[in-house]
Amino acid sequence: MSDVARDLRPKTGDSEKITINLGYVDLGHIDLLVEEGFYSNRTDFIRTAIRNQVDKHADVVRQSVTRKSVDLGLRHFSRADLEAVQAEGRMLDIRVLGLAAIAQDVSPELARATIATLTVLGALHAPAAVKAALADRIR
């Protein structure tokens, strides 16, 4: 047996914290399943339930992602990426399901000059000034 312990929780950068309100009976059911060993903790149960629902609706999600031309997963926009778009005289309509990240060295002016619309189903990581500059373009 290996002496190396592995942490199965996602690293902080790989997840987003959310808060939910549950009724006492639902919470009790979760605690009972944890106590009986079906899940290691409440979070494990909730993540599993979410993944099961996403899997259940996978066909609909896949069709919607295709129909709406959405990038799935992590999409990172560097300053060089946006400068290249600006040099071509184009603007981006960004649609991401997952995480959209705009680099820390992207100025608000460059973001406004290159991003026409920004739709993120998931999380957006960007400098506060860039988010403020794009506020009217975030859907």
Phi, psi and omega per residue, in radians:
M1 nan 2.451 -3.114
S2 -1.350 2.516 3.083
D3 -1.574 0.017 -3.098
V4 -1.512 2.151 3.084
A5 -1.579 2.414 3.112
R6 -1.988 2.405 3.072
D7 -1.631 2.044 -3.089
L8 -1.517 -0.094 3.102
R9 -1.297 2.539 3.085
P10 -1.115 2.592 3.045
K11 -1.157 2.709 -3.077
T12 -0.914 -0.720 -3.122
G13 -1.242 -0.206 -3.085
D14 -1.719 0.071 -3.083
S15 -2.576 2.897 3.116
E16 -2.188 2.326 -3.133
K17 -1.411 2.338 3.055
I18 -2.232 2.826 3.099
T19 -2.151 2.370 3.079
I20 -2.267 2.667 3.042
N21 -1.845 2.268 3.116
L22 -2.137 2.599 3.017
G23 -1.234 2.778 -3.095
Y24 -1.092 -0.619 -3.132
V25 -1.200 -0.785 3.099
D26 -1.054 -0.764 3.114
L27 -1.091 -0.690 3.091
G28 -1.092 -0.702 3.097
H29 -1.080 -0.768 3.123
I30 -1.073 -0.830 -3.138
D31 -1.063 -0.653 3.105
L32 -1.124 -0.765 3.125
L33 -1.136 -0.623 3.065
V34 -1.160 -0.815 -3.134
E35 -1.055 -0.609 -3.135
E36 -1.418 -0.056 3.041
G37 1.569 0.145 3.114
F38 -1.255 -0.530 3.141
Y39 -2.381 2.650 -3.100
S40 -1.339 -0.474 3.113
N41 -2.903 3.124 -3.126
R42 -1.051 -0.738 -3.121
T43 -1.073 -0.727 3.109
D44 -1.039 -0.760 3.106
F45 -1.069 -0.847 -3.073
I46 -1.135 -0.750 3.091
R47 -1.066 -0.744 3.137
T48 -1.109 -0.744 3.129
A49 -1.091 -0.731 3.131
I50 -1.132 -0.807 3.133
R51 -1.068 -0.687 3.117
N52 -1.099 -0.698 3.118
Q53 -1.211 -0.693 3.092
V54 -1.102 -0.770 3.097
D55 -1.079 -0.708 -3.129
K56 -1.040 -0.602 -3.091
H57 -1.857 0.374 -3.041
A58 -1.009 -0.715 -3.125
D59 -1.109 -0.757 3.133
V60 -1.126 -0.747 3.126
V61 -1.086 -0.805 -3.133
R62 -1.042 -0.787 3.130
Q63 -1.116 -0.729 -3.135
S64 -1.159 -0.731 3.118
V65 -1.066 -0.732 3.124
T66 -1.188 -0.823 -3.099
R67 -1.089 -0.674 -3.080
K68 -1.624 0.052 -3.118
S69 0.900 0.975 -3.108
V70 -1.729 2.378 3.006
D71 -1.379 2.308 -3.089
L72 -1.817 2.223 3.104
G73 1.888 -2.409 -3.118
L74 -1.734 2.244 3.080
R75 -2.230 2.022 -3.089
H76 -1.898 2.358 3.116
F77 -2.046 1.952 3.129
S78 -1.547 2.928 3.056
R79 -1.048 -0.722 3.130
A80 -1.077 -0.706 3.101
D81 -1.021 -0.847 -3.083
L82 -1.247 -0.582 3.068
E83 -1.145 -0.633 3.090
A84 -1.144 -0.727 3.096
V85 -1.089 -0.747 3.132
Q86 -1.109 -0.725 3.139
A87 -1.104 -0.544 3.108
E88 -1.433 -0.114 -3.139
G89 1.287 0.440 -3.122
R90 -1.847 2.929 2.977
M91 -2.297 2.593 -3.078
L92 -1.725 2.450 2.909
D93 -1.878 1.773 -3.023
I94 -1.646 2.243 3.067
R95 -2.332 2.027 -3.081
V96 -2.281 2.356 2.951
L97 -1.914 1.833 -3.055
G98 2.400 -2.067 -3.127
L99 -2.203 2.155 2.987
A100 -1.839 2.222 -3.113
A101 -2.174 2.236 3.062
I102 -1.914 2.231 -3.035
A103 -0.993 2.644 -3.118
Q104 -1.130 -0.430 -3.110
D105 -1.600 0.159 3.078
V106 -1.437 2.203 3.138
S107 -1.408 2.718 3.061
P108 -1.017 -0.624 -3.135
E109 -1.155 -0.740 3.112
L110 -1.144 -0.713 3.125
A111 -1.068 -0.816 -3.135
R112 -1.154 -0.545 -3.122
A113 -1.327 -0.306 -3.013
T114 -2.158 -0.247 -3.096
I115 -1.998 1.927 -3.130
A116 -1.395 -0.804 3.102
T117 -2.473 2.668 -3.135
L118 -2.451 1.942 3.116
T119 -2.081 2.101 -3.127
V120 -2.220 2.109 2.993
L121 -1.772 1.669 -3.030
G122 2.481 -1.979 -3.087
A123 -2.405 2.562 3.067
L124 -2.050 2.124 3.033
H125 -1.924 2.037 -3.134
A126 -2.781 2.746 3.071
P127 -1.007 2.548 -3.117
A128 -0.979 -0.691 -3.133
A129 -1.141 -0.621 3.104
V130 -1.213 -0.760 3.084
K131 -1.030 -0.752 3.122
A132 -1.114 -0.719 -3.137
A133 -1.155 -0.528 -3.111
L134 -1.720 0.115 -3.034
A135 -0.905 -0.713 -3.121
D136 -1.353 -0.094 -3.121
R137 -1.957 -0.105 3.129
I138 -1.484 2.203 -3.123
R139 -1.817 nan nan
